Amino acid sequence: MHKNLRAGIFMSLLFSAQASAATFVYVSNAEDGDIGLYTLQADGSLQPGARFKAEKVVMPMTVSPDKRFLIAGVRSKPFSAYTYSIDRASGALQLVGTGPLAESFPYIHFDRTGRYLLSASYGGNLVSVNPVGADGRVGEPLQVIPTARNAHAIRTDNTNRFVFVPHLGTDQVFQFLFDEKSGRLTANTPPVAQMKAGSGPRHLITSPDNRFVYLLNELTATVTTLALDGKTGTLKEVSSASALPPDSKLGPGGPRPTPGRNTDNDIWASDLHLTPNGKFLYAAERTSSSIGAFRVDADTGSLAYLGSTPTEKQPRGFRIDPTGRFMVVSGEKSETITSYSIVQSNGSLVPVGKVPTGKGSNWVEIVSFD
C-alpha cells in the first residue's frame, strides 16, 4: 500500500476515534430534584445539555466501574437509589428503576466489581450494603451496620478488600474488611483509627498506588495523610496539612449534630480529589468558597500547600476529569458551575468558563468514553 494512502487511512481512523470520544459531566441539583448533563469540550469548556428528573433531595451520585450506570441517592422519604443507564454517544440518562435505601445517605459508592452499593449515613449513624443487579437496579439492603456518630463517607481501597468510613462526630475512621463475593463488611482489627479531637473527618480518597489514604477534616480544613498497610488494611497517620491560606481568618467550629455551620467564621470543608497521576490534591472549603491545592510527595505521601483559588459559592462537590487536565466545581448557593484547566507543571487552576446550573447543585460526576 502506498505510504500516502496508509497515512491518510491512519489520520482518518485517528479523527474518527477522536470524534467518537466524549466526556460527560453530571451535576445533581438537590433543590430542583434533578440531574444536569454537560459535555466537557476539548478546551475544558462545558456545553449544557438536558436535565433528568429524580426527586428532591437528590444529592450523592456514583458511577459503575463499567460506566454503564449512574446511581443517585435521594435523601427525602422514601429514601431511594435512582439508577440511570448512560448513553455512550450522547451522555443522556435513562431511568432504569429505583431501589430502597436504609437511611438518608450523604455518600454512596460502588464497590470495584459494580455489584454492590456502599452507603454511609450522617444522621442515621450507620453504613449499609445493597446488591446491584446486572441491569443496574438496586436491591434490598444486605447489611445495615450501626457505627458511630455522623458517618460521612464510605470508600473501598484500590484492591476492593478494605473499606473506610470517616465519622465526623467521633473523629474516627472505621476500618472494615470487604468480601466482594458476598458483599459483606466485617470489622477489621482494630476496627477504628482515632483522629485528632475536633477535626471532624468527612471525606477520603486513596492514592493511585494504594499506599496512602488522604482524609479531609471538615471542622479544621486539614488533609491528613494516612499510610495504608496493604496486608492488614489498617491506617496510620503520617502527616497533616491545611487547605486554607496562612492568613485565613476562619476558625474551627464545634461538632454539628445536624448538617450546617455554626457561624460565618466556621471552617466548613467539603470535598477532596486527586489528579489521576497522584501529583496534585485539591480540597474545597465552603465558608470561604475556595479550592486549596497541594503538591503530593509520591514517596512519603506528605502534602505541600500550593495556594487557594476562589470558586463557586459554598462548593460542596467537585471532580477532576480522567485526563487530569480539567476540574468542574459546583456550589450549593450558586447558579453556575465552573470548569478549570489544571496547569500540569504547578497544579494551579485557570478558570475556563461558567455555565448555568440548577438550585442546590452539590455533587459532580465525570464519565469519559474513549
Secondary structure in CASP SS format (residue, H / E / C, confidence):
PFRMAT SS
TARGET T0000
AUTHOR 0000-0000-0000
METHOD secondary structure of the structure
MODEL  1
M C 1.00
H C 1.00
K H 1.00
N H 1.00
L H 1.00
R H 1.00
A H 1.00
G H 1.00
I H 1.00
F H 1.00
M H 1.00
S H 1.00
L H 1.00
L H 1.00
F H 1.00
S H 1.00
A H 1.00
Q H 1.00
A H 1.00
S H 1.00
A C 1.00
A E 1.00
T E 1.00
F E 1.00
V E 1.00
Y E 1.00
V E 1.00
S E 1.00
N E 1.00
A C 1.00
E C 1.00
D C 1.00
G C 1.00
D E 1.00
I E 1.00
G E 1.00
L E 1.00
Y E 1.00
T E 1.00
L E 1.00
Q C 1.00
A C 1.00
D C 1.00
G C 1.00
S C 1.00
L E 1.00
Q E 1.00
P E 1.00
G E 1.00
A E 1.00
R E 1.00
F E 1.00
K E 1.00
A C 1.00
E C 1.00
K C 1.00
V C 1.00
V E 1.00
M E 1.00
P E 1.00
M E 1.00
T E 1.00
V E 1.00
S C 1.00
P C 1.00
D C 1.00
K C 1.00
R C 1.00
F E 1.00
L E 1.00
I E 1.00
A E 1.00
G E 1.00
V E 1.00
R C 1.00
S C 1.00
K C 1.00
P C 1.00
F C 1.00
S E 1.00
A E 1.00
Y E 1.00
T E 1.00
Y E 1.00
S E 1.00
I E 1.00
D C 1.00
R C 1.00
A C 1.00
S C 1.00
G C 1.00
A C 1.00
L E 1.00
Q E 1.00
L E 1.00
V E 1.00
G E 1.00
T E 1.00
G E 1.00
P E 1.00
L C 1.00
A C 1.00
E C 1.00
S C 1.00
F C 1.00
P C 1.00
Y E 1.00
I E 1.00
H E 1.00
F E 1.00
D C 1.00
R C 1.00
T C 1.00
G C 1.00
R C 1.00
Y E 1.00
L E 1.00
L E 1.00
S E 1.00
A E 1.00
S E 1.00
Y C 1.00
G C 1.00
G C 1.00
N C 1.00
L E 1.00
V E 1.00
S E 1.00
V E 1.00
N E 1.00
P E 1.00
V E 1.00
G C 1.00
A C 1.00
D C 1.00
G C 1.00
R C 1.00
V E 1.00
G C 1.00
E C 1.00
P C 1.00
L C 1.00
Q E 1.00
V E 1.00
I E 1.00
P E 1.00
T C 1.00
A C 1.00
R C 1.00
N C 1.00
A E 1.00
H C 1.00
A C 1.00
I C 1.00
R E 1.00
T E 1.00
D C 1.00
N C 1.00
T C 1.00
N C 1.00
R C 1.00
F E 1.00
V E 1.00
F E 1.00
V E 1.00
P E 1.00
H E 1.00
L C 1.00
G C 1.00
T C 1.00
D C 1.00
Q E 1.00
V E 1.00
F E 1.00
Q E 1.00
F E 1.00
L E 1.00
F E 1.00
D E 1.00
E C 1.00
K C 1.00
S C 1.00
G C 1.00
R E 1.00
L E 1.00
T E 1.00
A E 1.00
N E 1.00
T E 1.00
P E 1.00
P E 1.00
V E 1.00
A E 1.00
Q E 1.00
M C 1.00
K C 1.00
A C 1.00
G C 1.00
S C 1.00
G C 1.00
P E 1.00
R E 1.00
H E 1.00
L E 1.00
I E 1.00
T E 1.00
S C 1.00
P C 1.00
D C 1.00
N C 1.00
R C 1.00
F E 1.00
V E 1.00
Y E 1.00
L E 1.00
L E 1.00
N E 1.00
E C 1.00
L C 1.00
T C 1.00
A C 1.00
T E 1.00
V E 1.00
T E 1.00
T E 1.00
L E 1.00
A E 1.00
L E 1.00
D C 1.00
G C 1.00
K C 1.00
T C 1.00
G C 1.00
T C 1.00
L E 1.00
K E 1.00
E E 1.00
V E 1.00
S E 1.00
S E 1.00
A E 1.00
S E 1.00
A C 1.00
L C 1.00
P C 1.00
P C 1.00
D C 1.00
S C 1.00
K C 1.00
L C 1.00
G E 1.00
P C 1.00
G C 1.00
G C 1.00
P C 1.00
R C 1.00
P C 1.00
T C 1.00
P C 1.00
G C 1.00
R C 1.00
N C 1.00
T C 1.00
D C 1.00
N C 1.00
D E 1.00
I C 1.00
W C 1.00
A E 1.00
S E 1.00
D E 1.00
L E 1.00
H E 1.00
L E 1.00
T C 1.00
P C 1.00
N C 1.00
G C 1.00
K C 1.00
F E 1.00
L E 1.00
Y E 1.00
A E 1.00
A E 1.00
E E 1.00
R C 1.00
T C 1.00
S C 1.00
S C 1.00
S E 1.00
I E 1.00
G E 1.00
A E 1.00
F E 1.00
R E 1.00
V E 1.00
D C 1.00
A C 1.00
D C 1.00
T C 1.00
G C 1.00
S C 1.00
L E 1.00
A E 1.00
Y E 1.00
L E 1.00
G E 1.00
S E 1.00
T E 1.00
P E 1.00
T C 1.00
E C 1.00
K C 1.00
Q C 1.00
P C 1.00
R C 1.00
G E 1.00
F E 1.00
R E 1.00
I E 1.00
D C 1.00
P C 1.00
T C 1.00
G C 1.00
R C 1.00
F E 1.00
M E 1.00
V E 1.00
V E 1.00
S E 1.00
G C 1.00
E C 1.00
K C 1.00
S C 1.00
E C 1.00
T E 1.00
I E 1.00
T E 1.00
S E 1.00
Y E 1.00
S E 1.00
I E 1.00
V C 1.00
Q C 1.00
S C 1.00
N C 1.00
G C 1.00
S C 1.00
L E 1.00
V E 1.00
P E 1.00
V E 1.00
G E 1.00
K E 1.00
V E 1.00
P E 1.00
T C 1.00
G C 1.00
K C 1.00
G C 1.00
S E 1.00
N E 1.00
W E 1.00
V E 1.00
E E 1.00
I E 1.00
V E 1.00
S E 1.00
F E 1.00
D C 1.00
END
